[in-house]
C-alpha cells in the first residue's frame, strides 16, 4: 500500500498585492472588472483575506495577469501530513481493553436531581 499524503496550500494573494502596493480589496475590483471578472465587494474581500477552496480558472488567470506573477507565486502547495501505509493499531480486541463477549456500549441512565441516591 502506498504512502498516504495530505496536501495543503498557501494562498499568497494578499502578500503579492502588498508587494505591488495594492493595500485595499476595493483597489483590486476595477482591475478584475477590466479583465471581465465581475465579483462583488464581499467576494473580492473573501478572495483576498481567506484561502479559497475553489477558484474559477479565469479569475486565477486574471489575478496572475494583474499581479504579473505565475500561478506558483500565487498558489503554493505543501505536504501537510504523511501517514504510514499501515497503522500501528492493536490486532486483538483484548489489547484495546475489550473482553470477548462483553458489551462495548452500556446503557446510561440519567438521574434527575430529585432521584439522587
C-alpha positions in Angstrom: 0.0 0.0 0.0 1.5 3.4 -1.0 2.2 6.2 1.5 -0.8 8.5 2.1 -0.2 12.2 1.9 -2.4 15.1 2.8 -1.7 18.2 0.7 -2.4 21.8 1.8 -1.6 25.0 0.1 -0.6 28.6 0.9 -2.7 31.3 -0.8 -0.3 34.3 -1.3 -2.7 36.8 -2.9 -2.6 39.3 0.0 1.2 39.3 0.1 1.5 39.7 -3.6 -0.9 42.6 -3.6 1.2 44.3 -0.8 4.4 43.8 -2.9 2.6 45.6 -5.7 1.4 48.4 -3.5 -2.3 47.3 -3.6 -3.5 47.6 0.0 -7.2 47.5 -0.2 -9.5 44.9 -1.7 -11.5 47.6 -3.3 -8.4 48.5 -5.4 -8.5 45.0 -6.9 -12.1 45.2 -8.1 -11.7 47.5 -11.1 -8.6 45.6 -12.1 -10.6 42.4 -12.2 -13.5 44.1 -13.9 -11.3 45.3 -16.7 -10.4 41.7 -17.4 -14.0 40.6 -17.5 -14.2 39.3 -13.9 -17.2 40.8 -12.1 -17.1 40.0 -8.4 -18.9 41.7 -5.5 -17.1 43.6 -2.8 -17.6 40.7 -0.4 -16.4 38.1 -2.9 -13.2 40.0 -3.5 -12.7 40.6 0.2 -13.0 36.8 0.9 -10.7 36.0 -2.1 -8.0 38.3 -0.6 -8.4 37.6 3.2 -9.1 33.9 3.2 -7.9 30.8 1.4 -10.3 29.8 -1.3 -11.4 26.2 -1.7 -12.4 26.7 -5.3 -11.5 29.4 -7.8 -12.5 29.7 -11.4 -9.6 29.4 -13.9 -10.4 32.8 -15.5 -10.3 34.5 -12.1 -7.0 32.8 -11.3 -5.6 33.8 -14.7 -6.8 37.4 -14.2 -5.1 37.6 -10.8 -1.8 36.3 -12.4 -2.1 39.0 -15.1 -2.9 41.8 -12.6 -0.1 40.9 -10.3 2.4 40.0 -13.1 3.1 36.6 -11.4 3.0 32.9 -12.1 0.4 30.5 -10.7 3.3 29.1 -8.5 3.7 32.6 -6.9 0.0 32.8 -6.0 -0.7 29.2 -5.1 2.0 27.2 -3.2 1.2 23.6 -2.4 2.9 21.7 0.5 2.6 18.4 2.3 0.6 18.8 5.5 0.8 15.3 6.8 2.2 11.9 5.9 0.7 8.7 7.1 2.4 5.3 7.1 0.8 2.7 4.8 -0.3 0.7 7.8 -1.3 1.9 11.2 0.1 0.7 14.5 -3.3 -0.3 15.7 -3.7 -3.3 18.1 -4.6 -6.5 16.3 -6.6 -8.2 19.2 -9.6 -6.8 21.0 -8.0 -7.6 24.3 -5.3 -5.1 23.5 -7.9 -2.4 23.3 -9.3 -3.2 26.8 -12.3 -5.0 25.5 -13.1 -8.5 26.7 -14.6 -11.1 24.4 -18.5 -11.3 24.7 -18.7 -8.2 26.8 -20.8 -5.4 25.6 -18.9 -2.4 24.3 -21.7 0.2 24.9 -23.5 0.3 28.1 -26.8 1.8 28.9 -26.6 5.1 30.6 -29.4 6.1 33.0 -29.9 9.7 33.6 -30.6 10.6 37.2 -32.6 13.8 37.8 -31.7 15.9 40.9 -34.7 14.7 42.9 -33.7 11.0 42.3 -30.2 11.5 43.6 -29.0 8.4 45.5 
